[in-house]
Amino acid sequence: MAGVGNVTLRDGDPRTVGRYRLEGRLGAGGMGVVYRARSLSGRQVAVKVIRPELAEDPTFRQRFRREVEAARQVSGAFTAPVVDADADAAAPWLATLFVAGSSLAERVHERGPLPVAEVWRLAAGLVEALRDIHRVELVHRDLKPGNVLLAQDGPRVIDFGIARAVDGSDATALTGTGVVVGTPPFMAPEQFLRAEVGPAADVFALGSVLVHAATGHGPFDGAHPHAVGYRVVHEDPDLAGLPPALLPLVGPCLSKNPADRPTVPDLMTFLAASLSAADGADGADAPAPPAPAASPPPPAPPAPAAPEVPVGVSVAPEGVFGPPPTLTTEPAEPPAQGRDQDPGPGSVPVRSGDDDPAPSKPETGAPQRGRRIRAMVAVAVVVALAAGGVAAWQGLRDDDKGSHGSAAGSQGAGSGATAPACGPDGALTSAGASALKPAMDRWIADYQAACPGTRPAYAPTGSGAGIQQFKEGSADFAVVDRTLTQPQAGAAAARCPGGKPVHLPLGVMPVAVVVNLPGVDLLTLDAPTLARIFRGQVTRWNHPEIAATNRGRLLPDTAIQVVTPTDESATTLAFTQYLSKVSPTGWGTLPQSSLAAVGGGQGVSSALVAQAVKQTAGAVSFTRLGGEASGLTTVRLATGAPEPVTVGTESATAALATARISGTGADLAVDPDFTTKAAGAYPIVQLGYAVLCDRGNDGAGLARSRPFLASVVSGDAGSAGSKAADQVGYGALPPALAQKVRETLATLG
């Protein structure tokens, strides 16, 4: 919890806390004093004793107790693990394992900025620490150089979660008792504006910490907290002296809008690729850092020998829409390696139980992106079981799931045509994303035809407005075209007394890459080439990279005109997620929900993309399938599958076969598998969701909503609504996910 610094105990300091003998002061802050101490056995620990004025607040004690319980769940590999605590003591205290090492603040102050290679290693360790913290639903709230210890085996984050013991409504720069909840130069804009603190705020702080490490100054330094707050909210970060190699990592983390920042799993993917891509490079701008010491890369599989016998195995990790595992007796064939892509879910060696620390949850080696990603996180997988011809489902708690499972063979969301069960007669109101209106219109028409007494209606007011209407009670449920942002989730939670808002998938929307290339009616591209096109690096249609995926076809010597949707959209987010995950080096940055126009190309709103492409010879862009995109040539994707994949509703449904649930409990938020190489699986997809409460729903509204939403995911029943939705570019859910949605609907209260 603290570094090697030590100050003699003062006269008013206690000599023991609990069963720990205090040896000196390590530091003091707004929450209390941290002491260096020893246990009865002589083990060194750091003991934090809470300030008396906070200890007198019963509400604070209750929250402190909850945070201690949650903090015990955080892995100690990249943090200082909690070893003991007493929230009921006269002065509540918390003991963590002592970490020998100076803080990042001390290191920079004494020796100046870190070399670029060390910053990459620091970033990897901090991202892994945030992964462990966030996975138990904690938010650090005060990630700063003083809370990062540079231990011999890698950085450790200390004091995580403690600031969360203060109520979120007090999470401004200073609370009423003068406790700093966050350090202003490392706080996110939403902390100053709306007192909101979620995982995205930790990502913003991470960006600020890395700037400090690499330059010796923060991106928003100032003489007064109010001046700092103004800079954080309104001004661009000061990145003077930041090595250019770090800008693609740091820049997105410092986005003002929390929704535009990368997630921790995004950062892990990017860092894995960046660290490995640097191997063998020279110079400060192209470091070659090894993987973080605390998370070594998996060794290459050895030659077959007892007791370690390789066998071909195709597994479906828990939370994957796929069939049960299949085993072969032949050694696994290595998958074909595409440029800058994951090798996918091919065969992996299975080690003997002696090497497996958790035999009930065997680990698989994580996938690699060609030769560029050195190591990904190994994960425990649970094999999906067959039940009635549909793969069993078990949701996951974690977002960073590692290796990918095999694709499901069947399409649609069920089997057999069945009439929907009708809800109570009367009005059923919903509102939200305009992107879902064409499908909602078809689903409503189909449901109303079967249930004429009902009056369902949908208002395409936008995702944010739909959430607001849901919050206010003027909509029975909201509809969104991406998972909720932190502000949206907070707003929706007001409608859920005793519960939380949850995502229920309704359908999948493929994102098509479209071109206007006279004389060319069939074009295939891969992710690295797409990335370079949208980076302005491949500028003519007969470029060798394009020719390589279109052998035997005549390509015109025509300039590529990139049409870029510059407004904020879920479609752009899905497209850039695909490029950043499949071609992280080629794309060079993290996923974004808005883009700037490429070179001299056009920048238009998302609604005008198809029209602009139709009017511009040589144009290329991306847009949702259906609607205005009709009549345009759509690009096939070379994904590493046996054949290039054509965009369509069925191929989008197939891509969800290896998707994972990233939500917990009744929250069925889905993390698509953009790197799938399954035959016939089109990976650039986004999902539409209904938003309800897991608990605390209005009884009448839930009674009206449940049968309608069940009818939407009732499967390939051949209903008019399902067919019509398919015609306007909306695909059905895979069977296992559709079944999970129906089961979850029945549990909502």
HUTAHU-V183907 format. One record per residue. N is the residue number from 1. RES is the residue in one letter. OMEGA is omega in degrees with one decimal (none if undefined). Layout:
# HUTAHU-V183907
N	RES	OMEGA
N	RES	OMEGA
This chain:
# HUTAHU-V183907
1	M	-178.3
2	A	-176.5
3	G	-171.8
4	V	-179.9
5	G	-177.1
6	N	177.2
7	V	-178.9
8	T	177.7
9	L	177.8
10	R	-176.2
11	D	-176.9
12	G	-178.6
13	D	173.8
14	P	177.5
15	R	175.0
16	T	172.4
17	V	-174.8
18	G	178.4
19	R	-174.2
20	Y	178.0
21	R	-176.1
22	L	-178.0
23	E	-179.1
24	G	177.5
25	R	174.0
26	L	179.6
27	G	178.7
28	A	-179.4
29	G	-176.4
30	G	-178.4
31	M	-177.3
32	G	-177.8
33	V	178.6
34	V	-178.1
35	Y	168.5
36	R	-173.6
37	A	176.3
38	R	176.4
39	S	179.3
40	L	-178.6
41	S	-179.4
42	G	179.4
43	R	178.5
44	Q	177.1
45	V	172.2
46	A	-176.3
47	V	177.8
48	K	-179.9
49	V	-174.5
50	I	-179.1
51	R	-175.9
52	P	-177.3
53	E	174.9
54	L	-179.4
55	A	-179.3
56	E	-177.5
57	D	-178.4
58	P	179.4
59	T	178.2
60	F	-179.8
61	R	-178.7
62	Q	-179.6
63	R	177.6
64	F	179.6
65	R	179.8
66	R	-178.3
67	E	177.6
68	V	-179.8
69	E	179.3
70	A	-177.2
71	A	178.1
72	R	-177.6
73	Q	-176.3
74	V	178.4
75	S	179.9
76	G	-176.8
77	A	-175.5
78	F	177.8
79	T	172.9
80	A	-171.7
81	P	176.4
82	V	178.8
83	V	-178.7
84	D	178.0
85	A	174.0
86	D	-179.7
87	A	-177.9
88	D	178.8
89	A	177.3
90	A	171.7
91	A	-177.1
92	P	-178.1
93	W	-177.3
94	L	179.2
95	A	175.8
96	T	176.7
97	L	179.3
98	F	179.8
99	V	179.3
100	A	180.0
101	G	178.0
102	S	175.8
103	S	175.9
104	L	179.0
105	A	178.9
106	E	-178.3
107	R	-179.4
108	V	-179.8
109	H	-174.7
110	E	-172.0
111	R	178.0
112	G	-176.4
113	P	178.1
114	L	170.3
115	P	-175.5
116	V	-179.3
117	A	178.8
118	E	177.9
119	V	176.8
120	W	179.4
121	R	176.8
122	L	-179.7
123	A	-179.4
124	A	179.6
125	G	180.0
126	L	178.4
127	V	177.5
128	E	176.5
129	A	178.7
130	L	176.1
131	R	-178.7
132	D	179.5
133	I	-176.2
134	H	-174.9
135	R	174.6
136	V	173.3
137	E	169.3
138	L	170.8
139	V	-174.2
140	H	178.6
141	R	-177.7
142	D	175.6
143	L	-177.3
144	K	-177.5
145	P	179.4
146	G	179.2
147	N	176.0
148	V	178.5
149	L	-178.2
150	L	178.5
151	A	-177.4
152	Q	-177.3
153	D	177.2
154	G	-176.3
155	P	174.4
156	R	176.8
157	V	-179.8
158	I	178.4
159	D	179.6
160	F	172.2
161	G	-174.1
162	I	179.4
163	A	179.1
164	R	175.9
165	A	173.7
166	V	-175.6
167	D	-179.4
168	G	179.8
169	S	178.4
170	D	-172.3
171	A	171.3
172	T	-177.7
173	A	178.3
174	L	174.8
175	T	-179.5
176	G	179.3
177	T	177.5
178	G	-179.5
179	V	176.6
180	V	176.8
181	V	-170.6
182	G	177.9
183	T	-168.4
184	P	-178.5
185	P	-178.0
186	F	177.8
187	M	-178.3
188	A	-179.6
189	P	-177.1
190	E	176.3
191	Q	177.3
192	F	-173.1
193	L	-170.0
194	R	-178.6
195	A	179.4
196	E	178.5
197	V	176.4
198	G	179.3
199	P	-179.4
200	A	177.6
201	A	175.6
202	D	178.0
203	V	176.9
204	F	178.7
205	A	176.9
206	L	178.0
207	G	179.9
208	S	178.9
209	V	-179.0
210	L	174.7
211	V	179.1
212	H	-178.4
213	A	-173.6
214	A	-174.4
215	T	-174.8
216	G	176.4
217	H	176.8
218	G	-179.6
219	P	-176.8
220	F	-178.6
221	D	178.1
222	G	-175.1
223	A	-174.5
224	H	-178.6
225	P	-179.6
226	H	177.0
227	A	177.6
228	V	179.5
229	G	178.7
230	Y	-179.6
231	R	-179.6
232	V	-174.9
233	V	-166.5
234	H	-171.3
235	E	175.0
236	D	179.3
237	P	174.5
238	D	-178.1
239	L	179.0
240	A	179.4
241	G	179.8
242	L	177.5
243	P	-177.1
244	P	-178.3
245	A	-177.4
246	L	-174.9
247	L	178.5
248	P	177.5
249	L	-171.8
250	V	-173.2
251	G	-179.4
252	P	179.5
253	C	-175.9
254	L	175.7
255	S	-179.5
256	K	-178.4
257	N	-179.7
258	P	-177.7
259	A	-178.7
260	D	179.2
261	R	176.2
262	P	171.6
263	T	178.2
264	V	174.6
265	P	175.6
266	D	-178.4
267	L	178.9
268	M	178.2
269	T	-177.9
270	F	-178.9
271	L	178.7
272	A	179.4
273	A	-176.1
274	S	179.4
275	L	-178.1
276	S	179.6
277	A	-178.6
278	A	-176.7
279	D	177.1
280	G	-179.9
281	A	-179.5
282	D	173.3
283	G	-176.8
284	A	-178.1
285	D	179.2
286	A	-175.9
287	P	177.4
288	A	-176.7
289	P	172.2
290	P	176.2
291	A	-179.8
292	P	-175.1
293	A	-177.0
294	A	-178.9
295	S	-173.4
296	P	178.7
297	P	177.8
298	P	-179.2
299	P	175.8
300	A	-179.4
301	P	179.6
302	P	176.8
303	A	-178.6
304	P	177.3
305	A	178.6
306	A	3.1
307	P	-176.6
308	E	-172.7
309	V	178.0
310	P	171.7
311	V	175.6
312	G	-179.5
313	V	173.2
314	S	-174.2
315	V	171.8
316	A	-179.4
317	P	-179.4
318	E	-177.5
319	G	-178.7
320	V	177.3
321	F	-177.3
322	G	-179.9
323	P	176.6
324	P	-175.7
325	P	173.7
326	T	179.1
327	L	174.2
328	T	-179.5
329	T	-179.6
330	E	175.3
331	P	-175.4
332	A	172.6
333	E	176.8
334	P	-179.0
335	P	176.9
336	A	-177.6
337	Q	172.9
338	G	-178.9
339	R	170.3
340	D	-175.8
341	Q	172.8
342	D	172.5
343	P	173.9
344	G	-166.7
345	P	-173.1
346	G	-174.1
347	S	179.2
348	V	177.8
349	P	176.1
350	V	-176.5
351	R	178.7
352	S	-178.0
353	G	-178.8
354	D	-178.2
355	D	-172.6
356	D	-177.9
357	P	-179.6
358	A	-173.6
359	P	-178.0
360	S	179.4
361	K	-173.6
362	P	180.0
363	E	174.7
364	T	174.8
365	G	-178.6
366	A	-179.3
367	P	175.2
368	Q	174.8
369	R	-175.4
370	G	176.8
371	R	-170.9
372	R	-179.2
373	I	-176.4
374	R	-176.5
375	A	170.4
376	M	-174.9
377	V	174.1
378	A	-176.3
379	V	172.9
380	A	-177.6
381	V	173.9
382	V	-175.4
383	V	178.1
384	A	-178.4
385	L	177.9
386	A	178.1
387	A	178.6
388	G	178.5
389	G	179.4
390	V	-178.7
391	A	177.9
392	A	-174.8
393	W	170.7
394	Q	-176.7
395	G	179.8
396	L	175.7
397	R	-169.3
398	D	178.9
399	D	-176.3
400	D	-166.7
401	K	176.9
402	G	-169.7
403	S	-172.8
404	H	-179.5
405	G	-178.4
406	S	-174.9
407	A	175.3
408	A	-177.1
409	G	-174.2
410	S	-179.6
411	Q	176.8
412	G	-173.0
413	A	178.7
414	G	179.0
415	S	177.1
416	G	179.6
417	A	177.8
418	T	177.7
419	A	-179.2
420	P	170.9
421	A	-173.8
422	C	174.5
423	G	178.8
424	P	175.0
425	D	177.1
426	G	-174.0
427	A	172.2
428	L	-174.1
429	T	175.4
430	S	-177.4
431	A	176.9
432	G	-168.6
433	A	176.4
434	S	179.6
435	A	-178.0
436	L	-174.5
437	K	-179.9
438	P	179.4
439	A	179.8
440	M	178.3
441	D	-179.2
442	R	-179.8
443	W	179.4
444	I	-179.6
445	A	-179.8
446	D	-179.0
447	Y	-177.5
448	Q	177.4
449	A	179.5
450	A	-176.4
451	C	-171.0
452	P	179.3
453	G	-179.2
454	T	179.7
455	R	178.3
456	P	178.8
457	A	-178.8
458	Y	178.1
459	A	-179.0
460	P	-174.2
461	T	-173.6
462	G	-175.8
463	S	-178.0
464	G	179.1
465	A	177.9
466	G	177.0
467	I	179.0
468	Q	178.1
469	Q	175.6
470	F	179.0
471	K	-176.3
472	E	179.1
473	G	178.7
474	S	173.8
475	A	178.8
476	D	171.9
477	F	177.6
478	A	178.0
479	V	-179.1
480	V	-179.5
481	D	172.2
482	R	177.8
483	T	-174.8
484	L	168.9
485	T	179.7
486	Q	177.5
487	P	179.4
488	Q	179.1
489	A	177.5
490	G	178.9
491	A	-178.2
492	A	-177.8
493	A	178.9
494	A	178.9
495	R	-170.3
496	C	178.1
497	P	-178.9
498	G	-178.9
499	G	-179.5
500	K	175.1
501	P	-179.4
502	V	177.8
503	H	173.8
504	L	-177.7
505	P	178.4
506	L	-177.6
507	G	-177.9
508	V	-178.2
509	M	177.1
510	P	176.8
511	V	-175.1
512	A	167.7
513	V	-173.3
514	V	-179.8
515	V	170.2
516	N	-173.8
517	L	-177.1
518	P	179.8
519	G	179.3
520	V	-179.4
521	D	177.9
522	L	-175.9
523	L	179.1
524	T	177.4
525	L	172.4
526	D	-174.0
527	A	179.2
528	P	179.2
529	T	175.8
530	L	-179.7
531	A	-178.5
532	R	174.6
533	I	-178.0
534	F	168.8
535	R	-179.8
536	G	-177.4
537	Q	170.9
538	V	-165.9
539	T	179.5
540	R	-172.4
541	W	176.4
542	N	177.9
543	H	-178.3
544	P	180.0
545	E	177.8
546	I	178.8
547	A	-177.1
548	A	178.9
549	T	179.9
550	N	-176.6
551	R	179.0
552	G	179.8
553	R	176.8
554	L	179.8
555	L	-176.6
556	P	174.5
557	D	-174.2
558	T	177.8
559	A	175.8
560	I	178.1
561	Q	-178.2
562	V	174.2
563	V	-173.6
564	T	170.0
565	P	-172.4
566	T	177.1
567	D	179.6
568	E	-178.5
569	S	176.4
570	A	178.4
571	T	176.8
572	T	178.6
573	L	179.6
574	A	-179.1
575	F	-178.5
576	T	172.0
577	Q	178.7
578	Y	-177.3
579	L	-176.5
580	S	-179.6
581	K	-177.1
582	V	179.4
583	S	-175.2
584	P	179.4
585	T	179.6
586	G	-179.9
587	W	170.3
588	G	178.3
589	T	-175.0
590	L	-179.8
591	P	-179.4
592	Q	177.1
593	S	173.4
594	S	-177.7
595	L	171.7
596	A	178.6
597	A	-176.9
598	V	176.7
599	G	178.3
600	G	-178.2
601	G	-177.8
602	Q	169.3
603	G	-175.6
604	V	174.0
605	S	-178.2
606	S	-177.4
607	A	-175.9
608	L	-176.9
609	V	-176.2
610	A	179.8
611	Q	-179.8
612	A	178.6
613	V	180.0
614	K	-176.0
615	Q	-173.6
616	T	176.7
617	A	-179.2
618	G	-174.3
619	A	173.5
620	V	175.9
621	S	177.1
622	F	-178.7
623	T	176.5
624	R	179.9
625	L	178.0
626	G	176.5
627	G	-176.0
628	E	-179.3
629	A	180.0
630	S	179.3
631	G	178.0
632	L	174.5
633	T	177.8
634	T	-176.3
635	V	170.5
636	R	-179.7
637	L	170.8
638	A	-173.5
639	T	-170.2
640	G	173.2
641	A	-179.5
642	P	179.4
643	E	173.8
644	P	-173.6
645	V	177.6
646	T	178.8
647	V	179.0
648	G	-178.9
649	T	179.7
650	E	179.8
651	S	174.9
652	A	176.5
653	T	179.1
654	A	-179.6
655	A	178.6
656	L	-177.5
657	A	179.5
658	T	176.2
659	A	-178.2
660	R	172.7
661	I	178.3
662	S	176.9
663	G	179.1
664	T	178.9
665	G	-179.4
666	A	-179.8
667	D	-176.2
668	L	173.6
669	A	-171.8
670	V	173.5
671	D	-177.7
672	P	176.6
673	D	-178.0
674	F	-176.3
675	T	-177.0
676	T	174.9
677	K	-179.3
678	A	178.7
679	A	175.6
680	G	-179.6
681	A	-179.8
682	Y	-165.1
683	P	-176.5
684	I	-173.4
685	V	168.4
686	Q	-176.4
687	L	170.2
688	G	-176.5
689	Y	161.4
690	A	179.2
691	V	175.7
692	L	176.2
693	C	172.4
694	D	174.5
695	R	176.3
696	G	176.9
697	N	168.9
698	D	-173.1
699	G	-178.6
700	A	179.6
701	G	178.3
702	L	179.4
703	A	177.5
704	R	-173.7
705	S	-171.1
706	R	-178.6
707	P	177.9
708	F	-178.6
709	L	175.6
710	A	179.3
711	S	179.6
712	V	-177.2
713	V	-176.9
714	S	170.4
715	G	180.0
716	D	-177.6
717	A	-179.4
718	G	-179.2
719	S	179.7
720	A	-179.7
721	G	-179.7
722	S	179.9
723	K	-178.7
724	A	177.2
725	A	176.8
726	D	-178.0
727	Q	178.5
728	V	168.4
729	G	-179.9
730	Y	-177.6
731	G	178.4
732	A	175.3
733	L	172.2
734	P	-174.7
735	P	-176.0
736	A	179.9
737	L	178.1
738	A	178.1
739	Q	178.9
740	K	178.2
741	V	-179.1
742	R	178.5
743	E	-178.8
744	T	177.0
745	L	-177.7
746	A	-177.1
747	T	-175.9
748	L	-178.6
749	G	none
